[in-house]
Amino acid sequence: HFPTEPAEAPTVTPELAAGRGGSSAAAFHCPQGPAGRAPGCRSVSVVFPGPVTQQGCCHFACELLKHVLYQRHQLPLPYEQLAYFCRRALPHAIKKKPHPPDLGSSRKCQQLLMELEGVFRHLEAMFNLTLVPRVLILVGGNAMSPKELYEINLEGISVGNAEESLQTPSCVRKLFHSLFLADVFSELQAVPVMGTIVMVQGHRDCGIDWFRPKLNYKVPTRGRKLTVNLSCGGNSSTNSSSQQGATSVWDNYIWFQAPVTVKGFHE
């Protein structure tokens, strides 16, 4: 299950640390073109050298959600560190090292972690039930008009079984290395505490209960947008939607919305 509890406080990697000090204009502000298009939006493409597992795709989405929340100042620490300190502050925890005052004991922190763990758990269930071509992370505003939109495009992914697929940790490192090189967060302005909504595209008959179907949902075209395009290269025989080449392959896929709005907090 996501996430796993670390044995000790994780360190902040350069990839995680990048972008928290920026104060200039937004790096991926989307000027509005004709018909509401946003030609100035940023995108990052990552090509994995082989197929990945469906569970790996879920892990990518969960890690990107954690990353966005921290980079956009909705978490005071990277998720793994926040979870570590917060859990250590529980009454039954064994305290071996000091932790930041008021952070672990914060009721807001406990609530946020509980909500996020629920999102991770149900994302895992969703990925087990259906292919997921796209995931949206909507920060601020509402589902129809968010302040910032982060799209994870998985349509080019080749899904394989565990034996033939790449190791998920190496793919995660490649993903975050690409984000680090693209430097998509460093120039964004700090923002106040906002709500974050997660939308997932899946088969209309997948049978998921927790996520709410949104049959007529349209991806917003206004606001700041970053698209992370994930795909698989190599000579894999595993089919992906792009390799199948059929535009109708996703016709029976609809958007589902998480029933909780994750509220960030500052210490």
C-alpha positions as CSV (number, residue, x, y, z in Angstrom):
1,H,0.0,0.0,0.0
2,F,1.0,3.6,-0.5
3,P,2.7,5.1,1.3
4,T,5.1,2.9,3.3
5,E,6.3,4.3,6.6
6,P,10.0,5.2,6.6
7,A,12.3,3.7,9.2
8,E,13.9,7.1,9.8
9,A,13.4,10.7,8.7
10,P,14.0,10.9,5.0
11,T,16.4,13.4,3.6
12,V,15.4,16.1,1.2
13,T,16.9,15.4,-2.3
14,P,17.8,18.1,-4.7
15,E,14.8,17.2,-6.8
16,L,12.5,17.6,-3.8
17,A,14.2,20.8,-2.6
18,A,14.2,22.6,-5.9
19,G,11.6,25.2,-6.3
20,R,10.7,26.1,-2.7
21,G,12.5,29.5,-2.8
22,G,11.2,31.0,-6.0
23,S,9.5,34.4,-5.8
24,S,9.2,35.6,-9.4
25,A,6.4,35.3,-11.9
26,A,4.9,31.9,-12.6
27,A,7.0,29.7,-14.8
28,F,4.1,28.0,-16.5
29,H,1.5,30.7,-16.6
30,C,-0.8,30.0,-19.5
31,P,-1.7,33.0,-21.6
32,Q,-5.2,32.5,-23.2
33,G,-5.2,32.1,-26.9
34,P,-8.2,31.7,-29.3
35,A,-11.0,29.4,-28.2
36,G,-9.6,29.3,-24.6
37,R,-6.4,27.5,-25.6
38,A,-3.4,27.9,-23.4
39,P,-0.3,27.8,-25.7
40,G,2.1,28.8,-22.9
41,C,1.5,25.8,-20.7
42,R,4.6,23.7,-19.8
43,S,5.1,20.0,-20.4
44,V,7.7,17.5,-19.4
45,S,8.0,14.2,-21.3
46,V,9.6,11.1,-19.8
47,V,10.2,8.0,-21.9
48,F,11.0,4.8,-20.0
49,P,13.1,2.2,-21.8
50,G,10.6,-0.6,-21.5
51,P,7.2,-1.5,-20.0
52,V,6.1,-0.7,-16.5
53,T,3.6,-2.4,-14.2
54,Q,0.1,-1.0,-13.5
55,Q,1.2,-0.7,-9.8
56,G,4.2,1.3,-11.0
57,C,1.8,3.8,-12.8
58,C,-0.1,4.2,-9.5
59,H,3.2,4.9,-7.7
60,F,4.1,7.6,-10.2
61,A,0.8,9.3,-9.6
62,C,1.1,9.1,-5.8
63,E,4.7,10.4,-5.8
64,L,3.8,13.3,-8.2
65,L,0.8,14.3,-5.9
66,K,3.2,14.4,-2.9
67,H,5.7,16.4,-4.9
68,V,3.2,18.9,-6.2
69,L,1.8,19.5,-2.7
70,Y,5.2,20.2,-1.2
71,Q,6.5,22.3,-4.1
72,R,3.3,24.4,-4.1
73,H,3.6,25.1,-0.4
74,Q,0.6,23.0,0.7
75,L,2.9,20.9,2.9
76,P,5.5,22.4,5.3
77,L,7.9,19.4,4.7
78,P,8.2,16.8,2.0
79,Y,5.5,14.2,2.5
80,E,7.7,11.4,3.8
81,Q,9.3,13.7,6.4
82,L,6.0,15.1,7.5
83,A,4.5,11.6,7.9
84,Y,7.6,10.5,9.9
85,F,7.4,13.4,12.4
86,C,3.6,13.3,12.6
87,R,3.6,9.5,13.4
88,R,6.3,9.9,16.0
89,A,4.2,12.4,17.9
90,L,1.3,9.9,18.4
91,P,0.9,8.9,22.0
92,H,2.0,5.3,21.5
93,A,5.1,6.3,19.5
94,I,8.6,5.7,20.9
95,K,10.4,9.0,20.9
96,K,14.1,8.6,20.1
97,K,14.9,11.8,18.4
98,P,13.5,15.4,18.8
99,H,11.0,16.5,16.2
100,P,9.9,20.0,15.2
101,P,7.6,21.5,17.9
102,D,3.9,21.6,17.2
103,L,4.4,19.9,13.8
104,G,3.7,16.3,14.7
105,S,1.0,17.2,17.2
106,S,-0.8,19.4,14.8
107,R,-4.4,18.3,14.3
108,K,-4.2,19.7,10.8
109,C,-1.2,17.5,10.1
110,Q,-3.0,14.4,11.3
111,Q,-6.1,15.2,9.2
112,L,-4.0,15.9,6.1
113,L,-2.1,12.7,6.4
114,M,-5.3,10.7,6.9
115,E,-6.9,12.3,3.8
116,L,-3.8,11.7,1.7
117,E,-3.4,8.1,2.8
118,G,-7.1,7.6,1.8
119,V,-6.4,9.0,-1.6
120,F,-3.4,6.8,-2.1
121,R,-5.3,3.7,-1.0
122,H,-8.2,4.4,-3.4
123,L,-5.9,5.3,-6.2
124,E,-4.3,1.9,-5.8
125,A,-7.7,0.3,-6.0
126,M,-8.6,2.3,-9.1
127,F,-5.4,1.2,-10.9
128,N,-6.1,-2.4,-10.0
129,L,-9.6,-2.1,-11.6
130,T,-8.9,-0.3,-14.8
131,L,-6.3,1.2,-17.0
132,V,-5.8,4.9,-16.1
133,P,-4.9,7.1,-19.1
134,R,-4.8,10.4,-17.2
135,V,-4.7,11.8,-13.7
136,L,-5.4,15.4,-12.8
137,I,-4.1,17.3,-9.7
138,L,-6.1,20.5,-9.3
139,V,-4.8,23.0,-6.9
140,G,-6.9,25.9,-5.7
141,G,-10.3,27.0,-7.0
142,N,-12.6,24.1,-7.9
143,A,-12.7,21.2,-10.3
144,M,-14.1,23.3,-13.1
145,S,-11.7,26.3,-12.6
146,P,-8.6,25.5,-10.6
147,K,-5.8,27.9,-10.0
148,E,-3.2,25.4,-11.1
149,L,-3.6,22.1,-13.0
150,Y,-1.1,19.3,-13.1
151,E,-1.9,16.5,-15.7
152,I,-0.2,13.1,-15.6
153,N,-0.6,11.6,-19.1
154,L,-0.2,7.8,-19.1
155,E,-1.7,7.1,-22.5
156,G,1.7,6.2,-24.0
157,I,2.6,3.7,-21.2
158,S,3.1,0.1,-22.1
159,V,1.8,-2.0,-19.1
160,G,3.6,-5.3,-18.5
161,N,3.7,-7.9,-15.8
162,A,6.3,-7.8,-13.0
163,E,8.7,-10.2,-14.7
164,E,9.0,-8.2,-18.0
165,S,8.7,-4.7,-16.6
166,L,11.2,-2.1,-15.4
167,Q,11.8,-1.7,-11.7
168,T,9.5,1.0,-10.3
169,P,12.2,2.8,-8.2
170,S,14.5,3.4,-11.2
171,C,11.5,4.8,-13.1
172,V,10.6,7.1,-10.3
173,R,14.3,8.4,-10.2
174,K,14.2,9.0,-13.9
175,L,10.8,10.8,-13.6
176,F,12.1,13.2,-10.9
177,H,15.4,13.7,-12.6
178,S,13.5,14.9,-15.6
179,L,11.4,17.3,-13.5
180,F,14.5,18.6,-11.8
181,L,16.2,19.3,-15.1
182,A,13.1,21.0,-16.5
183,D,13.0,23.3,-13.4
184,V,9.3,23.7,-13.6
185,F,8.7,24.9,-10.0
186,S,11.6,27.2,-9.1
187,E,10.0,30.4,-10.5
188,L,6.5,29.9,-9.2
189,Q,5.3,32.3,-6.6
190,A,4.5,31.1,-3.1
191,V,0.8,30.6,-2.6
192,P,-1.6,30.5,0.4
193,V,-3.1,27.3,1.7
194,M,-5.6,25.9,-0.8
195,G,-7.6,22.8,-1.5
196,T,-6.4,20.1,-3.9
197,I,-8.7,17.8,-5.9
198,V,-7.7,14.6,-7.6
199,M,-9.4,13.5,-10.8
200,V,-8.8,10.1,-12.4
201,Q,-9.8,8.8,-15.8
202,G,-10.9,5.2,-15.9
203,H,-13.3,2.8,-17.6
204,R,-17.0,3.8,-16.9
205,D,-17.7,0.2,-15.8
206,C,-14.7,-0.3,-13.6
207,G,-16.8,-0.7,-10.5
208,I,-14.9,1.8,-8.3
209,D,-17.1,3.0,-5.4
210,W,-15.1,5.7,-3.7
211,F,-14.4,8.0,-6.7
212,R,-17.4,9.8,-8.0
213,P,-18.1,9.6,-11.8
214,K,-18.2,12.9,-13.6
215,L,-19.7,12.0,-17.0
216,N,-19.6,15.5,-18.5
217,Y,-16.4,16.7,-17.0
218,K,-14.1,18.7,-19.3
219,V,-10.4,19.4,-18.5
220,P,-10.1,23.1,-17.6
221,T,-8.3,25.2,-20.2
222,R,-7.6,28.2,-18.0
223,G,-5.1,28.7,-15.3
224,R,-1.5,27.5,-15.0
225,K,-0.9,24.0,-16.3
226,L,1.9,21.5,-16.3
227,T,1.6,18.2,-18.2
228,V,3.8,15.3,-17.4
229,N,3.8,12.9,-20.4
230,L,4.9,9.4,-19.5
231,S,5.5,6.8,-22.2
232,C,7.5,3.6,-22.9
233,G,10.1,3.1,-25.6
234,G,12.2,0.1,-26.5
235,N,11.1,-3.0,-28.4
236,S,8.4,-4.0,-25.9
237,S,5.7,-6.3,-27.4
238,T,3.2,-5.0,-24.7
239,N,0.5,-2.8,-26.2
240,S,-0.1,0.8,-25.2
241,S,-2.9,3.0,-26.3
242,S,-0.5,4.9,-28.6
243,Q,0.8,1.7,-30.1
244,Q,-2.7,0.5,-30.8
245,G,-3.3,3.7,-32.7
246,A,-7.0,3.7,-32.2
247,T,-8.5,7.1,-31.2
248,S,-11.6,5.2,-29.9
249,V,-9.7,3.1,-27.4
250,W,-10.6,5.6,-24.6
251,D,-14.2,6.1,-25.7
252,N,-15.6,4.3,-22.7
253,Y,-13.4,6.1,-20.2
254,I,-14.8,8.9,-18.0
255,W,-13.5,11.1,-15.3
256,F,-13.9,10.2,-11.7
257,Q,-13.4,12.7,-8.8
258,A,-12.0,12.0,-5.4
259,P,-14.8,12.8,-2.8
260,V,-12.3,14.7,-0.6
261,T,-10.6,18.0,-1.1
262,V,-7.2,17.8,0.5
263,K,-6.6,21.0,2.5
264,G,-3.0,22.0,2.8
265,F,-1.5,23.7,5.9
266,H,1.3,25.9,6.9
267,E,3.1,25.8,10.2
